[in-house]
Amino acid sequence: MIVQDVQEVEIMEPPPPGLISKFTTVEDWLTTICNSNKPKKAIAKYRIGLFESKNDYTIFLAGQNTYQVDKNRSSTRTEFEPKNMYFKLPDSYYKSLTREELLKKLTSDLKAFTNSAKFKNSFFTDAHIIVFDTNGTTLWTRE
């Protein structure tokens, strides 16, 4: 007999067409989220991901929790979407970079934010983990 574990994960919706970002940096975007949003319930995992199109890159943030549905099946649900869930990166951020260089730069900037006082005093530290899904990097975990 073969037993298979099944995990259902919600797919993130792409950003709305014509999205205009009022932020200039990743830090500015995340600081705004810290200042203006707070989840209504505990969030176990924050996912940061990247939507890529021919003409631009947009990062997103969402909070998720996973629930055991039955013995062999779990369900991951998005239970926190901040008001400014998406940040369309300015052309100047990635203009001369390859995709690999962009991912390294984003990873570095995201990790740097997790070392800031703003992050350390925010709701993000109530989570268990924060990941950059696009390259599988764990940005922060609660010890």
C-alpha positions as a printed NumPy array, in Angstrom:
array([[  0.   ,   0.   ,   0.   ],
       [  1.319,   3.455,  -0.945],
       [  0.491,   6.4  ,   1.295],
       [  0.96 ,   9.84 ,  -0.187],
       [  0.903,  13.13 ,   1.665],
       [ -0.908,  15.87 ,  -0.22 ],
       [ -0.389,  19.536,   0.48 ],
       [ -2.798,  22.05 ,  -1.009],
       [ -1.317,  25.546,  -1.394],
       [ -3.16 ,  28.63 ,  -2.589],
       [ -1.728,  30.232,  -5.699],
       [ -0.872,  33.92 ,  -5.361],
       [ -2.718,  36.229,  -7.708],
       [ -0.525,  38.402,  -9.93 ],
       [ -0.477,  42.139,  -9.276],
       [ -3.262,  44.199, -10.825],
       [ -2.55 ,  45.628, -14.292],
       [ -1.105,  49.134, -14.246],
       [  0.172,  48.847, -10.671],
       [  2.05 ,  51.981,  -9.667],
       [  4.291,  51.789,  -6.607],
       [  4.769,  54.738,  -4.326],
       [  7.84 ,  53.139,  -2.771],
       [ 11.443,  53.641,  -3.813],
       [ 13.158,  50.796,  -1.944],
       [ 12.402,  47.365,  -0.526],
       [ 13.031,  48.789,   2.954],
       [ 10.537,  51.625,   2.336],
       [  7.896,  49.108,   1.198],
       [  8.385,  46.779,   4.178],
       [  8.541,  49.677,   6.65 ],
       [  5.185,  50.929,   5.352],
       [  3.694,  47.462,   5.819],
       [  5.037,  47.354,   9.397],
       [  3.573,  50.794,  10.143],
       [  0.151,  50.347,   8.603],
       [ -0.822,  46.695,   8.692],
       [ -1.101,  44.033,  11.326],
       [ -2.567,  40.576,  10.86 ],
       [ -5.836,  39.888,  12.656],
       [ -4.632,  36.402,  13.599],
       [ -1.3  ,  34.693,  14.19 ],
       [  0.662,  33.989,  11.006],
       [  3.168,  31.121,  10.886],
       [  4.886,  31.92 ,   7.592],
       [  5.436,  35.043,   5.53 ],
       [  6.154,  34.477,   1.876],
       [  7.871,  37.01 ,  -0.313],
       [  7.831,  36.204,  -3.982],
       [  8.543,  37.74 ,  -7.339],
       [  6.255,  38.165, -10.319],
       [  8.202,  38.584, -13.52 ],
       [  6.944,  39.948, -16.812],
       [  8.613,  41.063, -19.994],
       [  8.783,  44.667, -18.807],
       [  8.971,  44.589, -15.027],
       [  9.438,  42.814, -11.717],
       [  6.978,  43.004,  -8.825],
       [  7.531,  41.509,  -5.385],
       [  4.719,  40.496,  -3.055],
       [  4.265,  39.619,   0.587],
       [  1.618,  37.327,   2.045],
       [  1.108,  35.586,   5.376],
       [  0.104,  31.942,   5.427],
       [ -0.914,  29.223,   7.833],
       [ -0.992,  25.483,   7.195],
       [ -3.735,  23.253,   8.596],
       [ -3.909,  19.486,   8.741],
       [ -7.085,  18.484,   6.862],
       [ -6.757,  14.785,   7.604],
       [ -4.005,  12.247,   8.205],
       [ -2.455,  12.576,   4.737],
       [ -3.543,  16.018,   3.603],
       [ -2.759,  19.571,   4.638],
       [ -3.954,  22.903,   3.35 ],
       [ -1.962,  26.137,   3.269],
       [ -4.113,  29.252,   3.25 ],
       [ -3.218,  32.875,   2.726],
       [ -4.588,  34.636,   5.794],
       [ -2.805,  37.983,   5.589],
       [ -2.521,  40.26 ,   2.592],
       [ -1.264,  43.714,   3.545],
       [ -2.757,  46.785,   1.934],
       [  0.456,  47.297,  -0.05 ],
       [  0.939,  43.627,  -0.817],
       [  2.777,  44.336,  -4.093],
       [  5.834,  46.459,  -4.84 ],
       [  6.715,  47.057,  -8.469],
       [ 10.479,  47.42 ,  -8.465],
       [ 11.755,  50.644, -10.024],
       [ 13.608,  50.14 , -13.32 ],
       [ 16.738,  51.559, -11.721],
       [ 16.741,  48.695,  -9.194],
       [ 17.258,  45.974, -11.799],
       [ 18.051,  47.772, -15.062],
       [ 21.599,  46.468, -15.573],
       [ 21.21 ,  43.179, -13.681],
       [ 20.739,  39.631, -14.877],
       [ 17.887,  37.698, -13.239],
       [ 20.399,  35.885, -11.022],
       [ 21.992,  39.168,  -9.927],
       [ 18.534,  40.617,  -9.214],
       [ 17.646,  37.644,  -6.999],
       [ 20.919,  38.047,  -5.07 ],
       [ 20.274,  41.771,  -4.621],
       [ 16.686,  41.199,  -3.454],
       [ 17.793,  38.448,  -1.072],
       [ 20.455,  40.739,   0.374],
       [ 18.028,  43.661,   0.786],
       [ 15.351,  41.443,   2.363],
       [ 17.834,  39.895,   4.8  ],
       [ 19.152,  43.353,   5.674],
       [ 15.626,  44.423,   6.605],
       [ 15.315,  41.47 ,   9.007],
       [ 18.283,  42.921,  10.903],
       [ 16.701,  46.362,  11.285],
       [ 15.12 ,  47.731,  14.454],
       [ 11.855,  48.258,  12.523],
       [ 11.686,  44.54 ,  11.732],
       [ 12.693,  43.426,  15.232],
       [  9.852,  45.494,  16.739],
       [  7.221,  44.437,  14.202],
       [  4.575,  41.734,  13.94 ],
       [  6.862,  39.824,  11.571],
       [  8.782,  38.432,  14.546],
       [  5.625,  36.675,  15.771],
       [  5.903,  34.304,  12.776],
       [  7.938,  31.123,  12.659],
       [  9.608,  31.778,   9.31 ],
       [  9.968,  34.276,   6.471],
       [ 11.006,  32.944,   3.081],
       [ 11.855,  34.343,  -0.327],
       [  9.981,  31.75 ,  -2.371],
       [ 11.515,  32.683,  -5.689],
       [ 14.916,  31.245,  -4.794],
       [ 13.928,  29.219,  -1.711],
       [ 15.959,  31.32 ,   0.719],
       [ 14.959,  31.44 ,   4.371],
       [ 15.265,  35.112,   5.259],
       [ 14.504,  34.759,   8.959],
       [ 13.364,  32.122,  11.465],
       [ 12.33 ,  32.401,  15.062],
       [ 14.749,  30.566,  17.295]])
